[in-house]
Amino acid sequence: MQANFRAARAATIVTLALGGLLGSAHAMAQVDVSNAWVRGTVPAQTASGAFMTLHAHDTAKLVGVSSPVATAELHEMKMENNVMRMRQVPSLDLPKMQNVELKPGGYHVMLMGLKSQLKAGDTVPITLKIEQNGKVIEQQVKAEVRDLTAAAPAAASGAHGDHKH
C-alpha cells in the first residue's frame, strides 16, 4: 500500500512539474529575431539606428525597447507630402507568422545619446519588450555593428523615395 502511495505521489509531482514547465513555456513570447544589426558611427555622433526582422509565432506587439549603450525608442520613417518624416511610435503590431522588418527608411530602433562610438564588428545589446497574451516579456537581442555606410539591401536604393536633386 505504501508503494502505491509513493508511486501516486511521484506521478502527481511529475504532472505538476510538467504542467508548470509547459505553462511557463507558453507564457514566453515566441518571437524569432534575425539579421539584427546597428549602423556604425563616427566618433562625435550621438545617434544611430538598429534594424532586424521579427517573426511572431502568435499575434504579439512590440511595446518597448531599451539598450545600455543609449536611450532607445521605436521609430517610424515615412514619406509625407514629399518629405521624409521620423516619429516615435508607442508600439508595433507583430502579426502571427509574418515577418516584420525594422529597416532603414521604415520602422527601426532609434539609439539616442550614445555613450561611445559604435564600431564595425562590435555588438550592441538590445532588449525588446514584447506583449503577447496579456503579458509583457523581455527578449534580449545582440545586434552586430556594421559599417556606418551600411544599408539594408532592399532599402538602400529607396531610402529617399521619390526625392529628386
MDAnalysis code that builds the backbone (N, CA, C; Angstrom):
import MDAnalysis as mda
import numpy as np

u = mda.Universe.empty(495, n_residues=165, atom_resindex=np.repeat(np.arange(165), 3), trajectory=True)
u.add_TopologyAttr("name", ["N", "CA", "C"] * 165)
u.add_TopologyAttr("resid", np.arange(1, 166))
u.add_TopologyAttr("resname", ["MET", "GLN", "ALA", "ASN", "PHE", "ARG", "ALA", "ALA", "ARG", "ALA", "ALA", "THR", "ILE", "VAL", "THR", "LEU", "ALA", "LEU", "GLY", "GLY", "LEU", "LEU", "GLY", "SER", "ALA", "HIS", "ALA", "MET", "ALA", "GLN", "VAL", "ASP", "VAL", "SER", "ASN", "ALA", "TRP", "VAL", "ARG", "GLY", "THR", "VAL", "PRO", "ALA", "GLN", "THR", "ALA", "SER", "GLY", "ALA", "PHE", "MET", "THR", "LEU", "HIS", "ALA", "HIS", "ASP", "THR", "ALA", "LYS", "LEU", "VAL", "GLY", "VAL", "SER", "SER", "PRO", "VAL", "ALA", "THR", "ALA", "GLU", "LEU", "HIS", "GLU", "MET", "LYS", "MET", "GLU", "ASN", "ASN", "VAL", "MET", "ARG", "MET", "ARG", "GLN", "VAL", "PRO", "SER", "LEU", "ASP", "LEU", "PRO", "LYS", "MET", "GLN", "ASN", "VAL", "GLU", "LEU", "LYS", "PRO", "GLY", "GLY", "TYR", "HIS", "VAL", "MET", "LEU", "MET", "GLY", "LEU", "LYS", "SER", "GLN", "LEU", "LYS", "ALA", "GLY", "ASP", "THR", "VAL", "PRO", "ILE", "THR", "LEU", "LYS", "ILE", "GLU", "GLN", "ASN", "GLY", "LYS", "VAL", "ILE", "GLU", "GLN", "GLN", "VAL", "LYS", "ALA", "GLU", "VAL", "ARG", "ASP", "LEU", "THR", "ALA", "ALA", "ALA", "PRO", "ALA", "ALA", "ALA", "SER", "GLY", "ALA", "HIS", "GLY", "ASP", "HIS", "LYS", "HIS"])
u.atoms.positions = np.array([
    [0.824, -1.191, 0.000],
    [0.000, 0.000, 0.000],
    [0.870, 1.258, 0.000],
    [1.942, 1.231, 0.803],
    [2.832, 2.387, 0.866],
    [3.512, 2.612, -0.486],
    [3.825, 1.521, -1.211],
    [4.449, 1.638, -2.533],
    [3.505, 2.327, -3.515],
    [2.210, 1.959, -3.445],
    [1.226, 2.596, -4.324],
    [1.103, 4.093, -4.017],
    [1.139, 4.435, -2.728],
    [1.050, 5.839, -2.317],
    [2.245, 6.614, -2.867],
    [3.460, 6.036, -2.723],
    [4.666, 6.709, -3.238],
    [4.588, 6.882, -4.751],
    [4.135, 5.884, -5.447],
    [4.026, 5.956, -6.907],
    [3.024, 7.030, -7.316],
    [1.886, 7.074, -6.630],
    [0.865, 8.078, -6.943],
    [1.394, 9.481, -6.647],
    [2.108, 9.619, -5.517],
    [2.674, 10.910, -5.137],
    [3.719, 11.356, -6.163],
    [4.578, 10.436, -6.603],
    [5.607, 10.749, -7.607],
    [4.951, 11.164, -8.924],
    [3.899, 10.454, -9.307],
    [3.198, 10.789, -10.549],
    [2.580, 12.189, -10.462],
    [2.035, 12.540, -9.308],
    [1.450, 13.870, -9.102],
    [2.520, 14.948, -9.205],
    [3.670, 14.704, -8.581],
    [4.766, 15.681, -8.629],
    [5.235, 15.881, -10.069],
    [5.412, 14.789, -10.805],
    [5.840, 14.879, -12.211],
    [4.806, 15.638, -13.031],
    [3.541, 15.346, -12.840],
    [2.471, 16.029, -13.571],
    [2.483, 17.526, -13.275],
    [2.610, 17.890, -12.000],
    [2.641, 19.307, -11.636],
    [3.874, 19.995, -12.218],
    [5.011, 19.329, -12.170],
    [6.248, 19.913, -12.700],
    [6.134, 20.123, -14.204],
    [5.636, 19.114, -14.925],
    [5.473, 19.254, -16.369],
    [4.464, 20.345, -16.703],
    [3.389, 20.392, -15.962],
    [2.389, 21.445, -16.181],
    [2.987, 22.820, -15.987],
    [3.808, 22.978, -14.964],
    [4.470, 24.255, -14.718],
    [5.417, 24.628, -15.833],
    [6.190, 23.651, -16.317],
    [7.115, 23.915, -17.406],
    [6.377, 24.292, -18.684],
    [5.358, 23.519, -19.009],
    [4.596, 23.816, -20.219],
    [3.876, 25.153, -20.100],
    [3.352, 25.438, -18.935],
    [2.664, 26.709, -18.719],
    [3.604, 27.886, -18.868],
    [4.831, 27.782, -18.321],
    [5.772, 28.899, -18.426],
    [6.293, 29.026, -19.846],
    [6.467, 27.920, -20.555],
    [6.922, 27.998, -21.939],
    [5.864, 28.678, -22.796],
    [4.599, 28.379, -22.512],
    [3.516, 29.002, -23.270],
    [3.439, 30.500, -22.994],
    [3.815, 30.915, -21.770],
    [3.749, 32.327, -21.400],
    [4.852, 33.143, -22.069],
    [5.943, 32.470, -22.469],
    [7.033, 33.196, -23.110],
    [6.630, 33.599, -24.528],
    [6.985, 34.821, -24.896],
    [6.700, 35.296, -26.251],
    [7.519, 34.476, -27.239],
    [6.887, 33.991, -28.255],
    [7.569, 33.239, -29.288],
    [7.792, 34.162, -30.480],
    [8.868, 34.928, -30.408],
    [9.221, 35.849, -31.489],
    [10.660, 35.574, -31.879],
    [10.859, 35.181, -33.130],
    [12.206, 34.954, -33.638],
    [12.764, 36.277, -34.132],
    [14.031, 36.521, -33.849],
    [14.714, 37.727, -34.298],
    [15.857, 37.288, -35.193],
    [15.930, 37.874, -36.386],
    [17.030, 37.550, -37.291],
    [17.626, 38.824, -37.871],
    [18.852, 38.712, -38.353],
    [19.561, 39.793, -39.033],
    [19.557, 41.094, -38.225],
    [19.823, 41.008, -36.924],
    [19.857, 42.208, -36.075],
    [21.192, 42.928, -36.266],
    [21.121, 44.213, -36.611],
    [22.343, 44.992, -36.812],
    [22.117, 46.455, -36.474],
    [23.220, 47.142, -36.218],
    [23.206, 48.564, -35.887],
    [24.180, 49.261, -36.826],
    [23.802, 50.430, -37.296],
    [24.706, 51.202, -38.156],
    [25.796, 51.822, -37.288],
    [27.054, 51.643, -37.701],
    [28.198, 52.214, -37.002],
    [28.162, 53.736, -37.024],
    [28.997, 54.347, -36.194],
    [29.006, 55.806, -36.074],
    [30.426, 56.355, -36.181],
    [30.524, 57.669, -36.379],
    [31.805, 58.376, -36.301],
    [31.968, 58.824, -34.855],
    [33.196, 59.221, -34.436],
    [33.450, 59.497, -33.012],
    [32.478, 60.449, -32.304],
    [32.079, 61.553, -32.895],
    [31.232, 62.519, -32.189],
    [29.732, 62.281, -32.388],
    [29.368, 61.288, -33.162],
    [27.961, 61.028, -33.470],
    [27.233, 60.520, -32.233],
    [26.023, 61.022, -31.981],
    [25.291, 60.654, -30.768],
    [24.046, 59.810, -31.024],
    [23.786, 59.460, -32.291],
    [22.590, 58.666, -32.588],
    [22.874, 57.680, -33.722],
    [22.126, 56.588, -33.713],
    [22.198, 55.593, -34.778],
    [20.891, 54.812, -34.782],
    [20.783, 53.892, -35.723],
    [19.585, 53.067, -35.822],
    [19.927, 51.597, -35.720],
    [18.987, 50.831, -35.179],
    [19.106, 49.378, -35.100],
    [17.990, 48.768, -35.928],
    [18.320, 47.668, -36.612],
    [17.414, 47.061, -37.568],
    [17.410, 45.549, -37.376],
    [16.303, 44.903, -37.717],
    [16.184, 43.455, -37.556],
    [14.873, 42.992, -38.179],
    [14.725, 41.685, -38.290],
    [13.470, 41.092, -38.739],
    [12.862, 40.335, -37.563],
    [11.584, 40.590, -37.294],
    [10.849, 39.934, -36.207],
    [9.808, 38.998, -36.809],
    [9.683, 37.816, -36.242],
    [8.715, 36.827, -36.724],
    [8.012, 36.213, -35.514],
    [6.756, 36.603, -35.298],
    [5.978, 36.113, -34.147],
    [5.256, 34.822, -34.508],
    [5.344, 33.831, -33.625],
    [4.643, 32.563, -33.830],
    [3.164, 32.699, -33.514],
    [2.818, 33.701, -32.709],
    [1.427, 34.012, -32.388],
    [1.328, 35.531, -32.362],
    [0.165, 36.075, -32.534],
    [-0.011, 37.523, -32.553],
    [0.636, 38.152, -31.329],
    [1.424, 39.201, -31.571],
    [2.144, 39.868, -30.484],
    [2.280, 41.345, -30.850],
    [2.904, 42.094, -29.935],
    [3.110, 43.522, -30.160],
    [4.437, 43.923, -29.516],
    [5.264, 44.634, -30.268],
    [6.490, 45.197, -29.716],
    [6.087, 46.486, -29.013],
    [6.247, 46.526, -27.684],
    [5.743, 47.664, -26.901],
    [6.854, 48.506, -26.286],
    [8.107, 48.098, -26.471],
    [9.195, 48.891, -25.915],
    [10.541, 48.321, -26.298],
    [11.563, 49.173, -26.215],
    [12.936, 48.775, -26.497],
    [13.854, 49.501, -25.516],
    [14.992, 48.889, -25.207],
    [15.982, 49.552, -24.370],
    [17.357, 48.995, -24.702],
    [18.393, 49.750, -24.329],
    [19.765, 49.325, -24.542],
    [20.663, 50.061, -23.561],
    [21.701, 49.393, -23.063],
    [22.621, 50.076, -22.150],
    [23.537, 51.084, -22.854],
    [23.595, 51.072, -24.190],
    [24.505, 51.973, -24.907],
    [23.904, 53.342, -25.191],
    [22.587, 53.483, -25.049],
    [21.907, 54.736, -25.386],
    [20.448, 54.669, -24.955],
    [19.750, 55.794, -25.081],
    [18.298, 55.814, -24.928],
    [17.731, 55.202, -26.202],
    [16.835, 54.240, -26.068],
    [16.281, 53.547, -27.232],
    [14.789, 53.807, -27.339],
    [14.336, 54.069, -28.560],
    [12.911, 54.270, -28.845],
    [12.563, 53.572, -30.146],
    [11.314, 53.182, -30.267],
    [10.797, 52.613, -31.510],
    [10.341, 53.773, -32.384],
    [10.870, 53.846, -33.612],
    [10.562, 54.956, -34.520],
    [10.054, 54.447, -35.859],
    [9.386, 55.346, -36.570],
    [8.923, 55.081, -37.927],
    [9.379, 56.227, -38.817],
    [9.899, 55.889, -40.000],
    [10.185, 56.896, -41.023],
    [9.241, 56.637, -42.176],
    [8.642, 57.724, -42.714],
    [7.798, 57.556, -43.899],
    [7.663, 58.879, -44.621],
    [7.344, 58.773, -45.896],
    [7.170, 59.964, -46.723],
    [5.788, 60.567, -46.458],
    [5.764, 61.865, -46.189],
    [4.524, 62.613, -46.037],
    [4.671, 63.900, -46.832],
    [3.845, 64.099, -47.859],
    [3.900, 65.296, -48.702],
    [5.309, 65.537, -49.232],
    [5.930, 64.482, -49.772],
    [7.273, 64.542, -50.353],
    [8.362, 64.910, -49.352],
    [8.105, 64.730, -48.066],
    [9.106, 64.979, -47.037],
    [9.235, 63.712, -46.188],
    [10.480, 63.259, -46.005],
    [10.711, 62.096, -45.146],
    [10.602, 62.558, -43.697],
    [9.704, 61.937, -42.949],
    [9.499, 62.296, -41.550],
    [9.778, 61.093, -40.657],
    [10.307, 61.385, -39.469],
    [10.555, 60.341, -38.495],
    [9.807, 60.706, -37.216],
    [9.168, 59.692, -36.608],
    [8.449, 59.938, -35.358],
    [8.514, 58.691, -34.492],
    [8.413, 58.918, -33.191],
    [8.360, 57.799, -32.255],
    [6.975, 57.176, -32.330],
    [6.917, 55.851, -32.230],
    [5.641, 55.136, -32.171],
    [5.592, 54.346, -30.862],
    [4.398, 54.252, -30.260],
    [4.288, 53.573, -28.963],
    [4.433, 52.056, -29.050],
    [4.083, 51.472, -30.204],
    [4.143, 50.018, -30.340],
    [4.107, 49.642, -31.815],
    [4.386, 48.373, -32.068],
    [4.365, 47.862, -33.436],
    [3.730, 46.477, -33.407],
    [2.656, 46.298, -34.182],
    [1.980, 45.003, -34.236],
    [2.882, 43.968, -34.909],
    [2.866, 42.757, -34.359],
    [3.602, 41.627, -34.926],
    [2.574, 40.543, -35.257],
    [2.043, 40.566, -36.492],
    [1.020, 39.581, -36.864],
    [1.567, 38.150, -36.815],
    [0.696, 37.220, -36.519],
    [1.056, 35.807, -36.407],
    [1.679, 35.304, -37.709],
    [2.871, 34.695, -37.570],
    [3.577, 34.015, -38.665],
    [3.892, 34.927, -39.860],
    [4.129, 36.214, -39.589],
    [4.532, 37.141, -40.647],
    [5.815, 37.843, -40.228],
    [6.708, 38.067, -41.183],
    [7.917, 38.829, -40.895],
    [7.590, 40.310, -40.818],
    [8.124, 40.976, -39.811],
    [8.015, 42.430, -39.685],
    [9.449, 42.952, -39.687],
    [9.760, 43.772, -40.682],
    [11.121, 44.275, -40.826],
    [11.287, 45.641, -40.192],
    [12.314, 45.748, -39.376],
    [12.771, 47.039, -38.880],
    [13.963, 47.349, -39.771],
    [13.840, 48.384, -40.614],
    [14.844, 48.627, -41.643],
    [15.029, 50.120, -41.887],
    [16.155, 50.499, -42.490],
    [16.355, 51.909, -42.834],
    [15.196, 52.407, -43.698],
    [14.708, 53.594, -43.399],
    [13.604, 54.169, -44.163],
    [12.237, 53.672, -43.731],
    [12.154, 52.897, -42.652],
    [10.878, 52.363, -42.169],
    [10.882, 52.336, -40.652],
    [10.274, 51.303, -40.085],
    [10.325, 51.129, -38.631],
    [11.752, 50.752, -38.241],
    [12.210, 51.248, -37.090],
    [13.549, 50.932, -36.601],
    [13.652, 51.282, -35.119],
    [14.722, 50.828, -34.500],
    [15.023, 51.216, -33.117],
    [15.993, 52.392, -33.212],
    [15.607, 53.524, -32.659],
    [16.462, 54.709, -32.644],
    [17.273, 54.696, -31.360],
    [18.593, 54.791, -31.490],
    [19.504, 54.849, -30.350],
    [20.009, 56.280, -30.249],
    [19.660, 56.976, -29.159],
    [19.999, 58.396, -28.999],
    [20.824, 58.601, -27.742],
    [21.740, 59.568, -27.808],
    [22.602, 59.838, -26.663],
    [23.611, 58.719, -26.458],
    [24.190, 58.251, -27.545],
    [25.166, 57.160, -27.464],
    [26.279, 57.489, -26.480],
    [26.653, 56.498, -25.684],
    [27.696, 56.696, -24.681],
    [29.096, 56.586, -25.280],
    [29.224, 55.942, -26.444],
    [30.515, 55.818, -27.122],
    [30.273, 55.504, -28.593],
    [31.352, 55.598, -29.366],
    [31.269, 55.305, -30.792],
    [30.925, 53.841, -31.007],
    [30.097, 53.562, -32.008],
    [29.758, 52.194, -32.386],
    [30.637, 51.821, -33.574],
    [31.520, 50.844, -33.379],
    [32.481, 50.462, -34.413],
    [32.097, 49.128, -35.026],
    [32.306, 49.020, -36.350],
    [32.009, 47.782, -37.070],
    [32.643, 46.597, -36.359],
    [31.862, 45.540, -36.184],
    [32.330, 44.339, -35.508],
    [31.929, 44.273, -34.039],
    [31.597, 45.424, -33.431],
    [31.123, 45.430, -32.045],
    [29.729, 44.809, -31.986],
    [29.250, 44.554, -30.779],
    [27.901, 44.032, -30.572],
    [27.152, 44.970, -29.637],
    [25.903, 45.269, -29.965],
    [25.056, 46.135, -29.141],
    [23.926, 45.296, -28.561],
    [23.823, 45.233, -27.222],
    [22.688, 44.524, -26.622],
    [21.430, 45.396, -26.672],
    [20.332, 44.795, -27.089],
    [19.046, 45.492, -27.156],
    [18.005, 44.595, -26.499],
    [17.162, 45.173, -25.656],
    [16.079, 44.432, -25.029],
    [14.773, 44.824, -25.705],
    [14.075, 43.833, -26.219],
    [12.752, 44.046, -26.814],
    [11.711, 43.706, -25.768],
    [10.711, 44.571, -25.618],
    [9.591, 44.291, -24.717],
    [8.412, 43.898, -25.606],
    [8.019, 42.626, -25.482],
    [7.001, 42.066, -26.366],
    [5.781, 41.674, -25.554],
    [4.617, 42.194, -25.976],
    [3.352, 41.852, -25.325],
    [2.677, 40.754, -26.121],
    [2.333, 39.675, -25.398],
    [1.655, 38.559, -26.039],
    [0.771, 37.888, -24.998],
    [-0.470, 37.659, -25.334],
    [-1.431, 37.028, -24.423],
    [-1.540, 37.771, -23.097],
    [-1.505, 39.099, -23.144],
    [-1.690, 39.907, -21.951],
    [-0.472, 40.040, -21.056],
    [0.662, 39.462, -21.454],
    [1.878, 39.544, -20.650],
    [2.987, 40.209, -21.460],
    [3.853, 40.954, -20.771],
    [4.998, 41.566, -21.429],
    [6.241, 40.777, -21.052],
    [6.926, 40.295, -22.070],
    [8.136, 39.506, -21.905],
    [9.301, 40.303, -22.481],
    [10.436, 40.270, -21.809],
    [11.633, 40.926, -22.331],
    [12.475, 39.896, -23.065],
    [12.891, 40.256, -24.268],
    [13.718, 39.360, -25.080],
    [15.022, 40.076, -25.421],
    [16.137, 39.424, -25.128],
    [17.452, 40.011, -25.371],
    [17.902, 39.731, -26.803],
    [18.476, 40.755, -27.434],
    [18.997, 40.644, -28.796],
    [20.415, 41.209, -28.797],
    [21.296, 40.561, -29.521],
    [22.642, 41.082, -29.713],
    [22.762, 41.479, -31.177],
    [22.900, 42.785, -31.419],
    [22.947, 43.311, -32.782],
    [24.386, 43.635, -33.161],
    [24.798, 43.139, -34.307],
    [26.147, 43.387, -34.810],
    [26.243, 44.804, -35.364],
    [27.321, 45.510, -35.021],
    [27.538, 46.843, -35.581],
    [28.169, 46.670, -36.957],
    [27.536, 47.288, -37.956],
    [28.052, 47.261, -39.329],
    [28.644, 48.624, -39.657],
    [29.361, 48.674, -40.732],
    [29.990, 49.912, -41.186],
    [28.969, 51.040, -41.245],
    [29.408, 52.269, -40.980],
    [28.459, 53.390, -40.920],
    [27.778, 53.675, -42.247],
    [28.286, 53.138, -43.343],
    [27.628, 53.321, -44.637],
    [26.674, 52.180, -44.957],
    [26.526, 51.234, -44.044],
    [25.683, 50.057, -44.281],
    [24.222, 50.446, -44.448],
    [23.576, 49.744, -45.350],
    [22.132, 49.914, -45.559],
    [21.557, 48.543, -45.873],
    [20.317, 48.337, -45.555],
    [19.667, 47.076, -45.894],
    [19.613, 46.987, -47.413],
    [19.882, 45.820, -48.013],
    [19.945, 45.707, -49.457],
    [18.743, 46.281, -50.190],
    [17.523, 45.967, -49.766],
    [16.328, 46.439, -50.470],
    [16.048, 47.909, -50.186],
    [16.420, 48.390, -49.000],
    [16.083, 49.759, -48.608],
    [17.103, 50.776, -49.092],
    [18.312, 50.328, -49.445],
    [19.376, 51.268, -49.782],
    [18.996, 52.173, -50.942],
    [18.448, 51.607, -52.000],
    [18.148, 52.429, -53.172],
    [16.867, 53.242, -52.990],
    [15.977, 52.811, -52.129],
    [14.705, 53.503, -51.975],
    [14.655, 54.414, -50.749],
    [15.788, 54.671, -50.137],
    [15.783, 55.441, -48.886],
    [15.257, 56.864, -49.070],
    [15.444, 57.436, -50.267],
    [14.977, 58.806, -50.495],
    [13.625, 58.844, -51.195],
    [13.050, 57.695, -51.461],
    [11.744, 57.685, -52.113],
    [11.805, 58.364, -53.462],
    [10.892, 59.298, -53.710],
    [10.837, 59.997, -54.986],
    [11.622, 61.293, -54.966],
    [12.463, 61.485, -53.983],
    [13.235, 62.715, -53.840],
    [14.133, 62.929, -55.047],
    [14.120, 64.126, -55.611],
    [14.957, 64.471, -56.766],
    [15.863, 65.623, -56.388],
    [17.080, 65.597, -56.905],
    [18.040, 66.685, -56.651],
    [18.037, 67.659, -57.796],
])
